[in-house]
Amino acid sequence: MSAPATPACPACTLKDVLVHADHWECATCGNEWPREAAPESAPVIKDAHGTVLTEGDDVVLIKDLRLRGSSQVLKQGSKGKNIRLVDGDHEIDCKVDGTPMALKACFVKKA
């Protein structure tokens, strides 16, 4: 029988976790939590600068992006409003200039 998988820290989301007899301890931030309450954590999505993004935030593009299958370009500084966080290869759904877009978090910063 294999040992249970080590969870990510619920405070900082890093996987540098120490295993103790009755609790987990994050080696990075020092957070401790009981072993039986190991959280089923949802992925934390961070922007290009490491800021955690949440539903409803506004974001700003940090570089020009060409749209696939079109000759359009989204300019740096364009604002995506009222984001939704989704699973998949593009983490963010939002509207940029009134057009629905799917964006990767590494190309945006929190507004």
Backbone torsions as a table, in degrees:
resi	resn	phi	psi	omega
1	MET	NA	133.3	-176.6
2	SER	-88.0	156.1	178.1
3	ALA	-72.6	152.3	179.3
4	PRO	-65.7	149.5	-180.0
5	ALA	-64.8	142.5	178.4
6	THR	-75.0	125.4	-178.6
7	PRO	-78.9	165.0	172.7
8	ALA	-79.7	152.6	178.8
9	CYS	-65.1	130.2	179.3
10	PRO	-70.7	-17.2	-178.9
11	ALA	-87.5	-48.0	-174.7
12	CYS	-115.0	-4.7	177.1
13	THR	65.7	12.7	176.2
14	LEU	-86.1	157.5	-176.5
15	LYS	-103.0	20.1	178.1
16	ASP	-87.4	74.1	-170.4
17	VAL	-113.2	134.7	176.1
18	LEU	-93.7	142.6	-178.6
19	VAL	-102.0	123.8	174.0
20	HIS	-115.4	170.6	-176.5
21	ALA	-60.3	-39.6	-175.4
22	ASP	-122.1	-0.8	-179.3
23	HIS	-154.5	167.3	174.3
24	TRP	-102.9	153.3	176.9
25	GLU	-141.4	128.9	178.2
26	CYS	-80.0	123.2	180.0
27	ALA	-72.6	-19.0	-178.1
28	THR	-84.9	-53.5	-174.5
29	CYS	-106.6	-9.3	177.8
30	GLY	84.2	2.0	179.8
31	ASN	-65.1	140.0	177.1
32	GLU	-123.7	143.2	177.0
33	TRP	-150.4	152.2	-177.2
34	PRO	-65.1	148.1	-178.9
35	ARG	-65.9	-39.7	-178.2
36	GLU	-69.7	-15.8	-180.0
37	ALA	-105.5	31.6	178.6
38	ALA	-61.3	119.2	-172.9
39	PRO	-72.7	147.0	168.9
40	GLU	-88.9	82.7	-170.3
41	SER	-77.2	137.1	172.0
42	ALA	-77.6	149.8	-179.6
43	PRO	-63.2	138.8	177.3
44	VAL	-93.6	126.7	-178.2
45	ILE	-103.6	126.4	-178.0
46	LYS	-117.4	148.5	178.7
47	ASP	-78.7	-173.0	-176.4
48	ALA	-63.4	-22.2	-179.0
49	HIS	-102.1	5.7	177.6
50	GLY	89.0	5.7	177.8
51	THR	-79.3	134.0	-179.5
52	VAL	-71.4	131.6	178.7
53	LEU	-97.5	144.2	177.2
54	THR	-128.6	162.8	178.6
55	GLU	-55.8	136.6	176.1
56	GLY	89.6	-7.3	177.5
57	ASP	-66.6	161.6	170.0
58	ASP	-106.4	143.8	-179.6
59	VAL	-128.8	159.7	179.3
60	VAL	-125.8	135.4	178.1
61	LEU	-69.0	138.9	-179.2
62	ILE	-99.1	-5.6	176.7
63	LYS	-154.9	161.2	175.8
64	ASP	-66.8	137.4	178.6
65	LEU	-126.8	126.2	174.2
66	ARG	-82.6	138.2	178.5
67	LEU	-83.4	131.4	-179.2
68	ARG	-64.7	134.6	177.5
69	GLY	78.4	14.1	-178.0
70	SER	-151.1	165.8	177.5
71	SER	-95.8	4.6	-179.1
72	GLN	-74.5	152.2	176.6
73	VAL	-129.5	130.3	171.1
74	LEU	-85.9	122.1	-174.7
75	LYS	-80.7	149.8	173.9
76	GLN	-57.2	136.9	-179.3
77	GLY	94.0	-8.5	176.2
78	SER	-65.2	142.9	-174.1
79	LYS	-104.4	129.6	171.9
80	GLY	-98.9	126.0	-173.3
81	LYS	-107.4	146.3	172.6
82	ASN	51.7	62.9	-175.1
83	ILE	-69.6	153.4	169.9
84	ARG	-119.5	135.8	178.8
85	LEU	-93.1	129.5	-175.7
86	VAL	-131.3	161.1	174.0
87	ASP	-84.3	152.6	178.0
88	GLY	128.6	-170.7	-178.0
89	ASP	-74.6	-23.4	173.4
90	HIS	-112.1	119.2	-171.8
91	GLU	-83.2	-16.0	-171.3
92	ILE	-123.3	131.4	168.4
93	ASP	-111.6	131.2	179.6
94	CYS	-160.7	-178.7	173.8
95	LYS	-114.9	128.4	175.9
96	VAL	-115.2	118.3	-177.2
97	ASP	54.4	36.9	176.5
98	GLY	83.2	-1.3	-179.1
99	THR	-106.5	128.2	178.5
100	PRO	-64.2	135.6	-177.7
101	MET	-136.8	152.9	168.8
102	ALA	-114.5	122.4	-174.8
103	LEU	-123.1	154.1	171.3
104	LYS	-89.3	141.5	-176.8
105	ALA	-63.9	-24.8	-177.3
106	CYS	-71.9	-9.2	180.0
107	PHE	-106.2	9.3	-178.0
108	VAL	-131.5	160.9	169.3
109	LYS	-130.2	152.6	-179.8
110	LYS	-67.1	133.2	-177.9
111	ALA	-82.6	NA	NA
